[in-house]
Amino acid sequence: MALKCGIVGLPNVGKSTLFNCLSNAKAQSANYPFCTIEPNVGTISVPDERLEKLEKLVNPQRVLPTTMEIVDIAGLVKGASKGEGLGNQFLANIRETDAIIHVVRCFEDGNIVHVDGSIDPVRDKEVIDIELQLKDLESIDKRINSLARTVKSGDKDAVKEHSLAVKIKDVLEGGKSVRSLDFDELEKPIVDQMQLITSKPVMYLCNVDEASVKNGNAHVEALKASVADENAEVLIIGAAIEADIMELETYDERQMFLDELELTEPGVNRLIRSAYKLLNLETYFTAGEKEVRAWTIKRGMTAPQAAGVIHTDFEKGFIRAEVIKYNDFVEFGSENAVKDAGKFRVEGKEYIVEDGDVMHFRFNV
C-alpha cells in the first residue's frame, strides 16, 4: 500500500539523522538549514514480534515483513507559506504524504545551531503549525472563490462543499488545524479531495539527549501540555543515540547498549509501529512452508479487499477466506491443531479482517 509518513520540523531538529536510522539510507545530515533540499524517501520494514513467532512455528523457507514509506522533508522556516526558504516546494512535498511525523527539538547543545537562537519546542511547533495553516487558508480561499459561481446556480453539491469550506476557513483563521474538526462520513471524502495539509493525522516526536531518552525532560513536558487537546501521540526518542545503535554491527552489541540505557528496544521500532497506526494500517499474515509473510491493509477492509493486496485476481475471483486468529495459531502451534480444536474459521465476502489474522484465500479466476 503506497501510503507515506512525512517527517517535518524546523531545520536542525534531527529529521535527517532520524530518517537515516529508519531507512539505513544515507540522507545528507549537516549542521545548517536546507541541507535537505529534495525529499528523501525510504521504504522501511515494520518490526513485528508476531512474525518472528510464526516463523518459529512454521519454519518457512523465507520470511517477509510488511513495509511502509517514510519521507524526509526539508526543514520549514517562518514564511514558508509565502515561499521563504524554498517553502512552496517543501509544502508541496508534505501535501503528497498521508500523515505527519512532527519532529521537535527537546535538547540543549551549543554546537548545533537553532534557527531562532534558543530551545523552545512549543514555539517551534507553533511556527510549523502556523505555516501549514496559512498554506491551507490560501488553498481554501481559492476553493471558496472557485465554487462561488456554481453555488449561485443552486447546485446542491457545490452548496454543501462551499458551506464546508467556509467552516474550515473559520477554524484556520482561528489558529487551529483542520484535523481539529469532526467530519461525518459524507463530509470526509469532500475534505480529502481538498488535499489540506493540516487535515492529515499527526504525531509529535521529541528528539532528546541521552539523559532524557527514558523519562523525558522539561521541554518534553511543555510540549505535551501544549498538545494535550489534540489527541495526538507524543513519542520520546534520541536521534543521536539511534544513530549510535545503527553503527553497532551485531545484535548482542546493540542489546548491551540498550541495556545500559535501560531501554527494551530501539526507539525507531516504537516510532515505526506508531507511524503504521497513524496511517490507519493493520497487518494480516499468510503462513506456509515456502513463506511466512506480513501484508498491509487499511483498517476496516473486507476479506476480498485484503485478498486484493496480494493480487487483484484474488479479489475479483474471491470465494472464501480461511481464517485463524493469531493467538489461536500460537496456542495450538499449527493449522491442523487449530482445526482439531475447532478454532478454524471460514469467512465470506462481508468479513472484516482483523489485525493479526492468519489467512488463506480461495479464489477462482
C-alpha positions in Angstrom: 0.0 0.0 0.0 1.6 3.2 -1.2 1.0 5.3 2.0 3.6 7.7 3.3 4.5 9.4 6.5 6.3 12.7 6.1 8.9 13.8 8.7 8.6 17.6 9.2 10.1 20.2 11.5 12.3 23.2 11.7 15.9 22.9 10.4 18.4 21.2 12.7 16.0 19.3 14.9 17.3 15.8 13.8 15.0 14.9 11.0 17.6 13.5 8.6 19.5 11.8 11.4 16.3 10.1 12.3 15.5 9.2 8.7 18.9 7.6 8.3 18.2 5.4 11.3 14.8 4.4 10.0 15.8 3.6 6.4 19.5 2.9 6.6 19.7 5.3 3.7 22.4 7.9 3.9 20.5 11.2 3.7 22.9 14.1 3.9 23.0 15.4 7.5 24.8 18.6 8.3 24.6 21.5 10.8 23.0 24.1 8.7 19.5 24.9 7.3 18.3 23.5 4.0 20.8 20.7 3.9 17.9 18.5 2.7 16.5 20.0 -0.5 14.9 17.1 -2.3 12.8 14.8 -0.1 14.4 11.5 0.7 12.1 8.5 0.5 12.8 5.3 2.4 11.0 2.0 2.4 11.3 0.5 5.8 10.3 -2.8 7.4 7.7 -2.7 10.2 9.0 -4.6 13.2 6.5 -7.2 14.4 7.2 -9.9 17.0 4.2 -11.9 15.8 6.1 -12.6 12.5 9.0 -14.0 14.5 6.8 -16.3 16.4 5.1 -17.6 13.2 8.5 -18.2 11.7 9.5 -20.4 14.6 6.2 -22.4 14.4 6.1 -22.8 10.6 9.8 -22.9 9.8 9.4 -21.4 6.3 12.0 -21.0 3.5 11.7 -17.2 3.8 10.1 -14.5 5.9 8.9 -11.2 4.5 7.8 -8.3 6.9 5.4 -5.7 5.7 6.8 -2.2 4.8 5.9 1.4 4.8 7.4 4.6 3.3 8.9 7.5 5.2 9.7 10.8 3.6 12.3 13.2 5.0 11.1 16.7 4.1 13.4 19.6 4.3 13.1 22.0 7.4 10.4 24.6 7.3 11.0 28.2 8.4 8.9 31.2 9.2 7.4 32.5 5.9 7.4 29.1 4.2 3.7 29.6 3.3 4.9 32.7 1.3 7.8 30.9 -0.3 10.5 31.7 2.2 13.3 29.1 2.4 12.0 27.2 -0.6 8.8 26.9 1.3 6.5 26.2 -1.6 8.5 23.2 -2.7 8.6 21.8 0.9 4.9 22.3 1.4 4.1 20.5 -1.8 6.1 17.6 -0.6 4.1 17.5 2.7 0.9 17.6 0.7 1.8 14.3 -1.0 2.1 12.4 2.3 -0.7 10.7 4.2 0.4 11.5 7.8 2.9 13.7 9.5 5.6 12.9 12.0 6.4 16.3 13.5 10.0 16.3 15.0 10.6 18.8 17.7 14.0 19.6 19.3 13.9 19.0 23.0 17.6 19.0 23.8 20.3 21.6 24.5 23.5 21.6 22.5 25.5 24.8 21.9 27.3 23.0 19.0 24.1 22.6 17.0 22.6 25.9 15.9 18.9 26.7 16.3 17.4 28.9 13.6 15.7 31.0 16.3 18.6 31.0 18.7 17.1 29.2 21.6 15.4 25.9 22.5 11.6 26.3 22.8 9.7 23.3 21.5 6.2 24.9 22.0 7.3 27.9 19.9 8.9 25.7 17.3 5.8 23.6 17.0 3.6 26.7 16.6 5.9 28.0 13.9 5.3 24.9 11.8 1.5 24.8 12.6 1.1 28.5 11.5 2.9 27.9 8.2 0.8 24.8 7.4 -2.4 26.6 8.4 -1.6 29.6 6.3 -1.0 27.4 3.3 -4.3 25.6 3.9 -6.0 29.0 4.3 -4.7 30.0 0.9 -6.0 26.8 -0.6 -9.4 27.1 1.0 -9.8 30.7 -0.1 -9.1 29.6 -3.7 -11.7 26.8 -3.4 -14.4 29.1 -2.0 -13.8 31.6 -4.8 -14.0 28.8 -7.5 -17.2 27.5 -6.0 -19.0 30.9 -5.8 -20.5 30.8 -9.4 -21.7 27.2 -9.1 -23.3 28.0 -5.7 -25.3 30.8 -7.3 -26.7 28.3 -9.8 -28.2 26.3 -6.9 -26.0 23.2 -7.4 -26.6 21.2 -4.2 -23.2 19.5 -4.1 -21.5 22.9 -4.6 -23.6 24.5 -1.9 -22.6 21.7 0.5 -18.9 21.9 -0.4 -19.0 25.7 -0.1 -20.5 25.5 3.4 -17.9 23.0 4.5 -15.1 25.2 3.1 -16.4 28.2 4.9 -16.4 26.2 8.2 -12.9 25.1 7.6 -11.8 28.6 6.8 -13.2 29.8 10.1 -11.2 27.2 12.0 -8.0 28.0 10.2 -8.4 31.8 10.8 -8.9 30.9 14.5 -5.4 29.4 14.5 -6.4 25.7 14.6 -5.7 22.9 12.2 -8.3 21.2 10.0 -7.9 17.9 11.9 -9.4 19.6 15.0 -12.8 19.4 13.2 -15.0 16.3 13.3 -16.4 15.4 9.9 -19.2 13.0 9.2 -19.0 10.1 6.7 -20.4 12.3 3.8 -18.0 15.2 4.6 -14.8 13.2 4.8 -14.5 12.4 1.1 -15.1 16.1 0.2 -12.4 17.2 2.7 -10.0 14.5 1.3 -10.4 16.0 -2.2 -9.3 19.4 -0.9 -5.9 18.0 0.0 -5.4 20.2 3.0 -2.1 19.7 4.9 -3.5 20.2 8.4 -6.2 17.6 7.9 -3.6 14.9 7.9 -3.1 12.9 11.2 0.0 13.9 13.2 2.2 12.6 15.9 4.9 14.5 17.8 8.4 13.2 18.2 10.5 14.8 20.9 14.2 14.5 20.0 16.1 14.4 23.3 19.6 13.9 24.6 20.8 10.6 26.2 20.0 11.6 29.7 16.3 12.3 28.8 15.7 9.4 26.5 13.9 7.2 29.1 11.8 9.7 31.1 11.9 12.9 29.0 12.7 16.4 30.4 11.1 19.9 30.9 11.0 20.6 27.2 9.0 17.3 26.6 6.6 18.1 29.4 6.0 21.6 27.9 5.2 20.2 24.5 2.9 17.5 25.9 1.0 20.2 27.8 0.6 22.3 24.6 -0.8 19.5 22.6 -3.0 17.9 25.3 -6.2 18.7 23.5 -5.1 17.4 20.1 -5.5 13.7 20.8 -2.1 13.1 19.2 0.6 10.7 20.3 3.8 12.2 21.7 6.9 9.9 21.5 10.4 10.5 23.0 13.4 9.5 21.0 17.1 10.3 21.0 18.1 10.5 17.3 21.8 10.7 18.1 21.5 7.5 20.3 19.6 5.7 17.5 22.4 6.6 15.1 24.9 5.1 17.5 22.9 1.9 17.8 22.8 1.6 14.0 26.6 1.8 13.9 26.9 -1.3 16.1 27.4 -4.4 13.9 25.8 -7.3 16.0 22.5 -7.8 17.8 24.4 -8.5 21.0 26.3 -5.2 20.9 23.1 -3.3 20.3 21.3 -5.1 23.1 24.2 -4.3 25.5 23.9 -0.7 24.5 20.1 -0.7 25.1 20.6 -2.4 28.5 23.0 0.3 29.6 20.3 2.9 28.8 17.6 0.7 30.4 15.7 0.5 27.1 14.0 -2.6 25.9 14.2 -1.8 22.2 15.5 0.9 19.8 13.3 3.9 19.7 12.9 3.7 15.9 11.0 0.4 16.4 8.4 2.2 18.5 8.3 5.0 16.0 7.7 2.8 13.0 4.8 0.9 14.8 3.2 4.2 15.8 3.6 5.6 12.3 1.9 2.5 11.0 -1.1 3.0 13.3 -1.1 6.7 12.4 -1.7 5.7 8.8 -4.6 3.6 10.0 -2.9 0.4 8.8 -3.2 -3.1 10.1 -1.4 -6.4 9.3 -2.6 -9.9 8.4 -0.3 -12.9 7.8 0.0 -15.7 5.3 1.9 -18.7 6.6 3.1 -21.8 4.7 6.3 -23.9 4.2 7.6 -21.6 1.4 6.8 -18.3 3.0 5.6 -16.5 6.1 4.6 -13.0 5.2 3.0 -9.9 6.6 0.6 -7.9 4.5 -0.6 -4.4 5.0 -4.2 -3.4 4.8 -6.3 -0.3 5.7 -8.3 -0.8 8.9 -11.8 -2.0 8.1 -11.0 -3.8 4.9 -13.2 -6.8 3.9 -11.7 -10.2 3.1 -11.9 -9.7 -0.7 -10.2 -6.3 -0.4 -7.4 -7.9 1.8 -7.0 -10.6 -0.8 -6.6 -8.0 -3.5 -3.5 -6.7 -1.7 -1.8 -9.9 -2.7 -3.2 -9.9 -6.3 -6.1 -8.3 -8.0 -7.2 -11.7 -9.3 -7.7 -12.8 -5.6 -10.2 -10.1 -5.1 -12.0 -10.5 -8.4 -12.4 -14.2 -8.1 -12.8 -14.3 -4.3 -14.7 -17.4 -3.0 -13.9 -17.5 0.7 -11.2 -16.8 3.3 -9.9 -19.4 5.7 -9.0 -17.6 8.9 -7.0 -18.5 12.0 -6.7 -16.0 14.8 -3.0 -15.3 15.6 -3.4 -16.2 19.3 -5.0 -19.5 18.4 -2.2 -20.3 15.9 0.4 -19.6 18.7 -1.5 -21.5 21.3 -2.1 -24.7 19.3 1.1 -24.5 17.2 -0.1 -25.4 13.7 -3.0 -25.2 11.3 -4.0 -28.8 11.8 -4.0 -28.4 15.6 -6.2 -25.3 15.2 -8.6 -27.3 13.1 -8.7 -30.1 15.6 -9.5 -27.6 18.4 -12.4 -26.3 16.3 -10.9 -22.8 16.0 -10.5 -22.8 12.2 -12.9 -20.4 10.6 -14.3 -19.9 7.1 -15.4 -16.4 6.2 -17.2 -14.8 3.2 -17.2 -11.5 1.4 -18.5 -9.5 4.3 -15.8 -10.5 6.8 -13.9 -7.5 8.2 -10.2 -8.6 8.5 -8.8 -8.2 12.0 -5.2 -7.2 12.8 -3.1 -10.4 13.2 -5.4 -12.7 11.3 -3.6 -15.6 9.6 -5.4 -16.1 6.3 -5.6 -18.3 3.2 -7.8 -17.2 0.3 -9.8 -19.4 -2.0 -10.5 -17.8 -5.4 -11.5 -18.7 -9.0 -10.3 -16.6 -12.0 
